[in-house]
Amino acid sequence: MKKLMLGNEAFARGLYESGCRVVSSYPGTPSTEITEEVAKYDEVYAEWAPNEKVAMEVALGASIAGARSFCGMKHVGLNVAADPLYTASYTGVNGGMVIAVADDPGMHSSQNEQDSRHHAIASKVPMLEPSDSGECKEYVKLAYEISEQFDAPVIIRMSTRVAHSQSSVELCDRIDGGLKPYEKTPQKYVMMPAFAKGRHVVVEERTEKLTAYAETSPLNRVEMHASKIGVITSGIAYQYAREALGDTVSYLKLGMVNPLPKKLILDFAAKCDKIYVIEELDDVIETHCRKLDIQVVGKELFGYIGELSQSIIAEKMLGEVKEYTTYPEQLPVRPPVMCPGCPHRGVFYALSKLKCIVSGDIGCYTLGAAAPLCAMDSTICMGASISGLHGFNKARGAESEQRAVAVIGDSTFMHSGMTGLVNIAYNATNSTVIILDNSITGMTGHQQNPTTGKNLKGDPAAAVCLEDLCKAIGIQRVRVVDPYHLAETETAIKEELAVAAPSVIISRRPCALLKYVKHKPALHVEADKCKSCKMCLKLGCPAISMREGKAVIDHTQCVGCGICMEQCKFGAIVE
């Protein structure tokens, strides 16, 4: 039977059909749905781990135990998991181990645009790259075979377009080979220097074998049409090229992007008068071709930044520019904003009002950087807000300690914020950390985390108490506020900044989009009392606007949180 599937859904189907037994991941767009979908198969154990490093270590442990395993993450998550990845290349596997990393060309939901192929090259593990949903499923099955044949974890590189687009997938039965026998083998799995030196030799020998495999693997295929122009490509760029160029050129589609073949590329290049390399982000394939002394046209034409498309390829190679209509009107931009009733809005308004220096983190609360709140000074990576605040205060001293705070979500705090807080307690700065506890992992679509009391399947689980955890870390001053109460929130921030001691404020209010949250009736504005001061607009709530000089509230958006009532000094906003 065939079914139309998203790439992530098809990937999960591949895990199921391959007999995968253990899945551990951390949510990160565009990879999240792989784990959510595979969790629907009862034959597969699936979990959300606190971070990507833990997820990869769980998958490696399951592999050593003899199970086929999987961990999934987005590109920046692979940075977090790089430590176990590079050593897993040395240890190899027992049961097959597959890693999904989803790159995000165009930075639709990411803080950078890195190319994960570099991690595969540096760690010396094989990497596959599907171009549609059908290949997602089939490549997973091939990845397990490669993993067990060559004794290596295998990375499958996804991208936003492949992960979130649909194509036809053929459904097959699950084949579960059971657990492989486990034997105590310290010289393979104990990576102390004496054993690791021998395993490095194995890694280099394996790379030679994988390179030979890449020469004849069905993952890499030649499509000969016209011999004048040849295109070497991979992943979603192949689909763009096929649509833009059709059968007017020949193709070498590389499904295995590490290690890359040599003879196959040389033979293909010899059959064509001119070679183009079409790849998103960095010049990995192009550089490989140039090392083989093949003259190619690549990044000088297509560039290093953002996504490619059918239109871009047609314009660059064929000189074809699609017709489009422009309009003279200058429409206002519509940037993303925090939702009506977002519990983070009150905190950011207070921070903006107090003119605090705010060390930010990764989550939907990063939107606090946008106008009109403009309440964030930096956002680097998961957990960096707390560590960065400590460094900032160490550099600038007591005056900074009375003005600067860190903000971090509950899931991000569990991911990698805890160690930064330990550093504040241990190395002593009078830093104030605000944990924005909205009782869920918000930005990636409401996944559970270790503080929510539920696991991936929604079953009851141990819940970390943030107050107790912060105190156990060594923070004596821990207090909880409701961000819907502006005065209370502002007072707490003032008091904690003034105290010569490290402190944590937990801003606790569930995400307004959670299904179990019961909202109050929408508020409205009594126009005769409105003085058109526009103070309510400073909250940045999308439910509030001005009409004919008076504030109005959109009752279809308002959730009755009441922050604007407290903000209005004229009593114009009422229930």
C-alpha positions as CSV (number, residue, x, y, z in Angstrom):
1,M,0.0,0.0,0.0
2,K,1.2,3.5,-0.7
3,K,0.5,6.6,1.4
4,L,1.2,10.3,1.1
5,M,3.5,11.2,4.0
6,L,5.6,14.0,5.4
7,G,9.3,13.3,5.3
8,N,9.4,13.1,9.1
9,E,6.5,10.7,9.2
10,A,8.1,8.5,6.5
11,F,11.3,8.5,8.5
12,A,9.4,7.2,11.5
13,R,7.8,4.6,9.4
14,G,11.3,3.5,8.3
15,L,12.4,3.2,11.9
16,Y,9.3,1.0,12.6
17,E,9.8,-1.2,9.5
18,S,13.5,-1.6,10.3
19,G,12.9,-3.1,13.7
20,C,14.1,-0.1,15.7
21,R,13.5,-0.8,19.4
22,V,14.8,2.3,21.3
23,V,14.3,6.0,20.4
24,S,15.6,8.9,22.4
25,S,15.5,12.5,21.1
26,Y,15.2,16.1,22.0
27,P,12.6,18.2,20.1
28,G,13.9,20.7,17.6
29,T,12.3,22.0,14.5
30,P,12.4,20.6,11.8
31,S,13.2,17.2,13.3
32,T,10.6,17.0,16.0
33,E,7.8,15.0,14.3
34,I,10.1,12.0,13.6
35,T,10.0,11.0,17.3
36,E,6.4,12.1,17.8
37,E,5.4,9.8,14.9
38,V,7.5,6.8,15.9
39,A,6.0,7.0,19.4
40,K,2.7,6.0,17.9
41,Y,4.1,2.5,17.2
42,D,3.8,0.4,20.4
43,E,6.6,-1.9,19.3
44,V,9.1,1.0,19.7
45,Y,10.2,2.5,23.0
46,A,10.4,6.3,22.5
47,E,11.3,9.1,24.9
48,W,12.2,12.8,25.1
49,A,15.6,13.2,26.7
50,P,16.6,16.3,28.6
51,N,19.1,17.2,25.8
52,E,20.6,15.8,22.6
53,K,23.8,14.6,24.3
54,V,21.8,12.4,26.6
55,A,19.6,11.2,23.7
56,M,22.7,10.1,21.7
57,E,24.2,8.4,24.7
58,V,20.9,6.5,25.3
59,A,20.8,5.4,21.7
60,L,24.4,4.3,21.8
61,G,23.8,2.4,25.0
62,A,20.9,0.6,23.4
63,S,23.0,-0.2,20.4
64,I,25.7,-1.7,22.5
65,A,23.0,-3.8,24.2
66,G,22.2,-5.2,20.8
67,A,19.1,-3.2,19.9
68,R,18.6,-1.1,16.8
69,S,18.3,2.4,18.1
70,F,17.7,6.0,17.0
71,C,18.2,9.5,18.2
72,G,16.9,12.7,16.4
73,M,17.8,16.4,16.6
74,K,18.1,19.6,14.6
75,H,21.5,20.8,13.3
76,V,22.4,22.9,16.4
77,G,21.4,19.9,18.6
78,L,24.2,17.9,16.9
79,N,26.7,20.3,18.3
80,V,25.4,19.4,21.8
81,A,25.7,15.7,20.9
82,A,29.1,16.0,19.2
83,D,31.0,14.6,22.2
84,P,29.4,11.1,22.2
85,L,29.1,11.2,18.3
86,Y,32.9,11.5,17.8
87,T,33.7,8.7,20.2
88,A,30.8,6.5,19.0
89,S,32.7,6.6,15.7
90,Y,35.5,4.8,17.5
91,T,33.5,2.3,19.5
92,G,31.2,1.4,16.6
93,V,27.9,-0.4,17.3
94,N,26.4,-3.7,18.1
95,G,22.8,-3.2,17.0
96,G,22.4,-0.6,14.2
97,M,22.4,3.0,15.3
98,V,20.8,5.8,13.2
99,I,21.0,9.5,13.9
100,A,18.7,12.1,12.2
101,V,20.0,15.6,12.0
102,A,17.7,18.2,10.3
103,D,19.4,21.2,8.8
104,D,17.6,24.4,8.4
105,P,18.7,26.3,5.2
106,G,17.0,29.7,5.3
107,M,16.9,29.7,9.1
108,H,13.2,29.3,9.3
109,S,13.4,28.4,13.0
110,S,17.0,28.5,13.9
111,Q,19.8,30.8,15.2
112,N,22.3,29.8,12.5
113,E,22.5,28.0,9.2
114,Q,25.3,25.5,9.8
115,D,25.9,22.5,7.5
116,S,25.9,19.2,9.4
117,R,27.9,17.4,6.7
118,H,31.0,18.8,8.4
119,H,30.2,16.8,11.5
120,A,30.0,13.6,9.5
121,I,33.3,14.4,7.8
122,A,35.0,15.3,11.1
123,S,33.6,12.3,13.1
124,K,34.3,10.0,10.1
125,V,30.8,8.4,10.1
126,P,28.7,7.7,7.1
127,M,26.0,10.2,6.2
128,L,23.0,9.7,3.9
129,E,20.8,12.4,2.5
130,P,17.2,11.7,1.1
131,S,15.5,14.0,-1.3
132,D,11.8,13.0,-0.7
133,S,9.6,11.1,1.7
134,G,9.9,7.8,0.0
135,E,13.7,8.0,0.2
136,C,13.4,9.0,3.9
137,K,11.9,5.6,4.7
138,E,14.1,3.6,2.4
139,Y,17.3,5.4,3.5
140,V,16.5,4.5,7.2
141,K,16.4,0.9,6.3
142,L,19.6,1.1,4.3
143,A,21.2,3.1,7.1
144,Y,20.7,0.2,9.6
145,E,22.2,-2.2,7.1
146,I,25.2,0.0,6.6
147,S,25.5,0.6,10.4
148,E,25.7,-3.1,11.1
149,Q,27.8,-4.0,8.1
150,F,30.4,-1.3,8.7
151,D,30.2,-1.2,12.5
152,A,29.4,2.5,12.6
153,P,26.6,4.9,13.6
154,V,25.0,6.4,10.5
155,I,23.7,10.0,10.2
156,I,20.8,10.8,7.9
157,R,20.8,14.5,7.0
158,M,17.3,15.9,6.7
159,S,16.4,19.5,5.7
160,T,13.4,21.6,6.4
161,R,11.9,21.0,3.0
162,V,12.3,17.3,3.0
163,A,11.1,16.9,6.6
164,H,8.0,19.0,6.0
165,S,7.0,18.2,2.4
166,Q,4.8,15.2,1.3
167,S,5.4,12.5,-1.3
168,S,4.3,8.9,-1.9
169,V,5.6,6.2,0.5
170,E,5.2,2.5,0.1
171,L,4.3,0.8,3.4
172,C,5.9,-2.5,4.3
173,D,5.8,-4.9,7.2
174,R,8.0,-4.6,10.2
175,I,11.0,-6.8,10.3
176,D,12.4,-7.2,13.8
177,G,15.6,-9.2,14.1
178,G,15.5,-9.1,17.9
179,L,18.4,-8.3,20.1
180,K,21.9,-9.1,19.0
181,P,24.0,-11.0,21.6
182,Y,25.9,-8.8,23.9
183,E,29.5,-9.7,24.8
184,K,31.8,-7.8,27.2
185,T,34.4,-6.2,24.9
186,P,36.3,-3.5,26.7
187,Q,38.8,-3.1,23.9
188,K,35.9,-2.0,21.7
189,Y,33.8,0.1,24.0
190,V,36.1,1.4,26.8
191,M,37.7,4.4,25.1
192,M,40.7,4.8,27.3
193,P,43.9,5.8,25.3
194,A,45.3,2.3,25.0
195,F,42.1,1.0,23.4
196,A,41.2,4.2,21.5
197,K,44.5,4.1,19.6
198,G,43.6,0.8,18.2
199,R,40.1,1.8,17.4
200,H,41.3,4.9,15.4
201,V,43.0,2.4,13.1
202,V,39.7,0.7,12.6
203,V,38.0,4.0,11.8
204,E,40.4,4.8,9.1
205,E,40.2,1.3,7.6
206,R,36.4,1.6,7.8
207,T,36.5,4.9,5.9
208,E,38.3,3.2,3.0
209,K,35.8,0.4,2.9
210,L,32.9,2.9,3.0
211,T,34.4,4.9,0.2
212,A,34.6,1.8,-1.9
213,Y,31.0,1.0,-1.0
214,A,30.0,4.6,-2.1
215,E,31.3,3.8,-5.6
216,T,28.7,1.1,-6.3
217,S,26.0,1.9,-3.7
218,P,22.4,2.2,-5.1
219,L,22.3,5.4,-2.9
220,N,24.4,7.1,-5.6
221,R,23.0,7.0,-9.1
222,V,23.7,8.4,-12.6
223,E,20.9,9.7,-14.8
224,M,22.3,10.3,-18.3
225,H,20.4,12.5,-20.7
226,A,22.2,15.2,-22.6
227,S,26.0,15.0,-22.3
228,K,26.7,18.7,-22.7
229,I,25.9,19.5,-19.0
230,G,26.2,17.3,-16.0
231,V,24.8,18.2,-12.5
232,I,26.2,16.7,-9.3
233,T,23.7,17.2,-6.5
234,S,22.1,15.7,-3.4
235,G,19.0,16.0,-1.2
236,I,16.3,18.5,-1.9
237,A,18.6,20.3,-4.3
238,Y,18.2,17.3,-6.6
239,Q,14.4,17.8,-6.7
240,Y,14.9,21.5,-7.4
241,A,17.3,20.8,-10.3
242,R,15.1,18.1,-11.8
243,E,12.1,20.5,-11.8
244,A,14.1,23.4,-13.2
245,L,16.2,21.6,-15.8
246,G,14.3,18.4,-16.6
247,D,16.0,16.0,-19.0
248,T,18.1,18.7,-20.6
249,V,21.1,17.8,-18.4
250,S,22.5,14.6,-16.9
251,Y,22.6,14.0,-13.1
252,L,24.7,12.3,-10.5
253,K,22.5,12.1,-7.5
254,L,24.4,11.5,-4.4
255,G,22.4,9.8,-1.7
256,M,25.5,9.1,0.4
257,V,27.2,12.4,1.1
258,N,30.0,11.0,3.4
259,P,32.2,9.5,2.4
260,L,31.9,10.7,-1.2
261,P,32.9,8.4,-4.1
262,K,35.9,9.2,-6.3
263,K,35.8,7.0,-9.4
264,L,32.0,7.4,-9.8
265,I,32.4,11.2,-9.9
266,L,35.4,11.1,-12.2
267,D,33.6,8.8,-14.7
268,F,30.5,11.0,-14.7
269,A,32.5,14.2,-15.2
270,A,34.3,12.5,-18.1
271,K,31.0,12.0,-19.9
272,C,30.0,15.7,-19.7
273,D,31.3,18.8,-21.3
274,K,30.6,21.0,-18.3
275,I,29.9,20.1,-14.6
276,Y,27.7,22.1,-12.2
277,V,27.5,21.2,-8.5
278,I,24.2,22.2,-6.9
279,E,24.2,21.9,-3.1
280,E,22.6,23.9,-0.3
281,L,24.8,25.8,2.2
282,D,28.5,24.9,2.1
283,D,30.7,23.7,-0.8
284,V,31.3,20.1,0.5
285,I,30.7,18.3,-2.8
286,E,32.3,21.0,-4.8
287,T,35.5,20.9,-2.7
288,H,35.6,17.1,-3.1
289,C,35.3,17.5,-6.9
290,R,38.1,20.1,-7.0
291,K,40.4,17.8,-5.0
292,L,39.8,15.3,-7.8
293,D,40.9,18.0,-10.3
294,I,37.5,18.4,-11.8
295,Q,36.6,21.9,-12.9
296,V,33.1,22.6,-11.7
297,V,30.8,25.6,-11.5
298,G,29.3,25.8,-8.0
299,K,29.2,28.4,-5.3
300,E,30.3,31.3,-7.5
301,L,26.9,30.8,-9.1
302,F,24.6,29.6,-6.3
303,G,26.2,31.1,-3.2
304,Y,26.5,29.9,0.4
305,I,23.4,31.5,2.0
306,G,19.9,30.3,2.3
307,E,17.7,27.8,0.5
308,L,17.9,27.1,-3.2
309,S,14.8,26.7,-5.3
310,Q,13.6,25.8,-8.8
311,S,13.5,29.5,-9.7
312,I,17.0,30.2,-8.5
313,I,18.5,27.3,-10.5
314,A,16.5,28.2,-13.7
315,E,17.7,31.8,-13.4
316,K,21.3,31.0,-12.7
317,M,21.7,28.2,-15.3
318,L,19.2,29.1,-18.0
319,G,18.8,32.8,-17.6
320,E,15.0,32.3,-17.1
321,V,13.4,34.8,-14.8
322,K,9.8,34.1,-13.9
323,E,7.4,37.0,-14.4
324,Y,5.9,38.5,-11.3
325,T,3.9,41.5,-10.4
326,T,5.0,44.3,-8.0
327,Y,2.8,46.7,-6.2
328,P,3.7,50.3,-5.3
329,E,2.1,50.1,-1.8
330,Q,4.5,49.8,1.1
331,L,2.7,47.4,3.4
332,P,3.8,47.3,7.1
333,V,5.9,44.3,8.1
334,R,4.2,41.7,10.2
335,P,6.8,40.2,12.5
336,P,6.1,37.2,14.8
337,V,4.8,38.1,18.2
338,M,4.1,36.3,21.5
339,C,0.5,35.0,21.5
340,P,-2.4,36.8,23.3
341,G,-2.2,35.8,26.9
342,C,1.4,34.6,26.7
343,P,2.7,34.3,30.2
344,H,6.1,35.7,29.2
345,R,4.7,39.1,28.1
346,G,4.4,40.5,31.7
347,V,8.0,39.5,32.5
348,F,9.4,41.2,29.4
349,Y,7.3,44.3,29.9
350,A,8.7,44.6,33.5
351,L,12.2,44.1,32.2
352,S,11.8,46.7,29.5
353,K,10.3,49.2,31.9
354,L,13.2,48.7,34.3
355,K,15.7,49.0,31.4
356,C,17.4,45.7,32.4
357,I,20.1,44.1,30.4
358,V,18.7,40.8,29.4
359,S,20.7,37.7,28.5
360,G,18.3,35.6,26.5
361,D,17.9,32.0,25.5
362,I,16.3,29.7,22.9
363,G,12.5,29.4,23.0
364,C,9.4,31.3,21.9
365,Y,10.3,33.8,24.6
366,T,13.1,35.0,22.2
367,L,10.3,37.0,20.7
368,G,10.8,39.3,23.7
369,A,13.5,40.9,21.6
370,A,11.0,42.3,19.1
371,A,9.3,45.7,19.3
372,P,7.6,47.1,21.2
373,L,9.1,45.2,24.2
374,C,12.7,45.2,22.9
375,A,13.6,43.4,26.1
376,M,16.5,41.1,25.1
377,D,20.2,41.9,24.6
378,S,21.6,38.5,23.5
379,T,20.6,35.0,22.4
380,I,23.3,32.5,21.6
381,C,22.3,28.9,22.2
382,M,20.5,26.6,24.6
383,G,21.5,27.4,28.1
384,A,23.8,30.3,27.2
385,S,21.7,32.9,29.0
386,I,22.7,31.9,32.4
387,S,26.4,31.2,31.7
388,G,26.5,34.4,29.6
389,L,25.0,36.5,32.5
390,H,27.7,35.1,34.8
391,G,30.4,36.1,32.4
392,F,28.8,39.5,31.8
393,N,28.6,40.2,35.5
394,K,32.2,39.0,36.2
395,A,33.4,41.4,33.5
396,R,31.4,44.5,34.6
397,G,31.0,44.0,38.3
398,A,28.5,45.2,40.9
399,E,26.8,47.8,38.8
400,S,26.0,45.2,36.2
401,E,24.7,42.7,38.8
402,Q,22.0,45.3,39.8
403,R,20.8,45.7,36.2
404,A,21.3,42.4,34.3
405,V,19.2,39.2,34.3
406,A,19.0,36.0,32.4
407,V,15.8,34.5,31.1
408,I,15.4,30.9,30.2
409,G,12.4,28.5,29.7
410,D,11.7,25.5,31.9
411,S,12.6,23.0,29.1
412,T,15.8,24.9,28.2
413,F,16.8,25.1,31.8
414,M,16.6,21.3,32.0
415,H,18.4,21.0,28.7
416,S,21.5,22.9,29.6
417,G,20.7,25.8,31.9
418,M,21.3,23.9,35.2
419,T,25.1,23.7,34.8
420,G,25.2,27.5,34.2
421,L,23.3,28.0,37.4
422,V,25.7,25.7,39.2
423,N,28.5,28.0,37.9
424,I,26.8,31.1,39.3
425,A,26.4,29.4,42.7
426,Y,29.9,27.9,42.7
427,N,31.9,30.9,41.3
428,A,29.7,33.5,43.0
429,T,28.2,36.3,41.1
430,N,25.1,38.1,42.4
431,S,23.3,37.1,39.3
432,T,19.5,37.0,38.9
433,V,18.0,34.3,36.8
434,I,14.4,34.2,35.7
435,I,13.0,30.8,34.7
436,L,10.0,31.3,32.5
437,D,8.0,28.2,33.5
438,N,5.2,27.8,31.0
439,S,4.8,24.1,31.9
440,I,5.6,22.8,28.5
441,T,8.2,22.9,25.7
442,G,6.5,25.7,23.8
443,M,8.5,26.7,20.7
444,T,8.6,23.2,19.1
445,G,5.0,22.4,19.6
446,H,4.1,21.5,23.2
447,Q,6.3,18.5,23.9
448,Q,6.6,17.3,27.5
449,N,9.8,17.8,29.5
450,P,11.2,16.6,32.9
451,T,9.3,19.4,34.8
452,T,5.8,18.6,33.4
453,G,5.1,15.3,35.1
454,K,4.3,13.5,31.9
455,N,6.5,11.5,29.4
456,L,6.4,11.5,25.6
457,K,3.3,9.3,25.5
458,G,1.5,11.5,28.1
459,D,1.8,9.0,30.9
460,P,2.6,10.1,34.4
461,A,6.3,10.6,35.1
462,A,8.5,12.0,37.8
463,A,8.4,15.8,37.8
464,V,11.4,17.9,38.6
465,C,10.6,20.6,41.2
466,L,12.4,23.7,39.9
467,E,12.4,25.4,43.3
468,D,14.0,22.4,45.1
469,L,16.4,21.9,42.2
470,C,17.6,25.5,42.3
471,K,18.1,25.3,46.1
472,A,20.0,22.0,45.8
473,I,22.3,23.6,43.3
474,G,23.2,26.2,45.9
475,I,20.8,29.1,45.3
476,Q,19.3,30.2,48.5
477,R,17.0,32.9,47.2
478,V,14.3,31.3,45.1
479,R,10.8,32.8,44.6
480,V,7.8,32.2,42.4
481,V,5.7,35.0,40.7
482,D,2.7,35.0,38.5
483,P,3.5,37.0,35.3
484,Y,-0.1,38.0,34.9
485,H,0.4,40.2,38.0
486,L,2.6,43.0,36.6
487,A,3.2,44.8,39.9
488,E,4.2,41.6,41.7
489,T,6.6,40.7,38.9
490,E,8.2,44.1,38.7
491,T,8.7,44.2,42.5
492,A,10.3,40.7,42.5
493,I,12.8,41.7,39.8
494,K,13.7,45.0,41.6
495,E,14.2,43.2,44.9
496,E,16.3,40.4,43.6
497,L,18.5,42.7,41.6
498,A,19.1,44.8,44.7
499,V,20.2,41.9,46.9
500,A,23.9,41.0,47.0
501,A,23.3,37.3,46.4
502,P,22.6,35.0,43.5
503,S,18.8,34.5,43.0
504,V,16.2,32.7,40.9
505,I,12.8,34.0,40.1
506,I,10.4,31.4,38.7
507,S,7.8,33.1,36.5
508,R,5.1,30.4,36.5
509,R,2.0,30.4,34.3
510,P,1.0,27.7,31.8
511,C,1.3,28.4,28.0
512,A,-1.9,30.1,26.9
513,L,-2.2,27.6,24.0
514,L,-2.3,24.5,26.2
515,K,-5.6,22.7,25.8
516,Y,-6.3,22.3,29.6
517,V,-5.9,26.1,30.2
518,K,-9.3,27.7,30.8
519,H,-9.4,31.3,29.7
520,K,-11.5,34.1,31.0
521,P,-13.9,36.0,28.8
522,A,-12.4,38.6,26.5
523,L,-11.9,42.1,27.8
524,H,-13.2,45.2,26.1
525,V,-12.5,48.9,26.1
526,E,-14.9,51.6,27.2
527,A,-14.2,54.1,24.6
528,D,-15.4,57.1,26.6
529,K,-12.7,56.4,29.3
530,C,-9.9,55.7,26.8
531,K,-7.5,58.7,26.7
532,S,-5.6,57.4,23.7
533,C,-2.3,57.2,25.6
534,K,-1.4,54.0,23.9
535,M,0.2,52.5,27.0
536,C,-1.7,49.3,26.4
537,L,0.1,49.0,23.0
538,K,3.5,48.8,24.8
539,L,2.6,45.3,25.9
540,G,2.8,44.1,22.3
541,C,-0.4,42.1,22.5
542,P,-1.8,41.3,19.1
543,A,-5.3,41.5,20.4
544,I,-5.0,45.2,21.1
545,S,-5.0,47.9,18.4
546,M,-6.1,51.5,17.8
547,R,-9.3,52.4,15.8
548,E,-10.4,56.0,15.3
549,G,-8.0,57.1,18.0
550,K,-9.2,54.7,20.6
551,A,-7.9,51.3,21.8
552,V,-9.9,48.3,20.8
553,I,-9.6,44.6,21.8
554,D,-10.2,41.8,19.4
555,H,-12.5,39.5,21.3
556,T,-11.6,36.5,19.0
557,Q,-8.0,36.8,20.2
558,C,-8.2,38.1,23.8
559,V,-8.0,35.4,26.5
560,G,-8.8,37.8,29.4
561,C,-5.3,37.6,31.0
562,G,-5.8,41.1,32.5
563,I,-2.3,42.5,32.0
564,C,-3.7,45.3,29.9
565,M,-6.2,46.1,32.7
566,E,-3.4,46.6,35.1
567,Q,-1.5,48.7,32.6
568,C,-4.4,51.0,31.9
569,K,-4.4,53.8,34.5
570,F,-7.8,55.2,33.4
571,G,-9.9,52.1,34.0
572,A,-10.9,52.0,30.3
573,I,-10.2,48.2,29.9
574,V,-12.9,46.2,31.7
575,E,-14.2,42.6,31.9
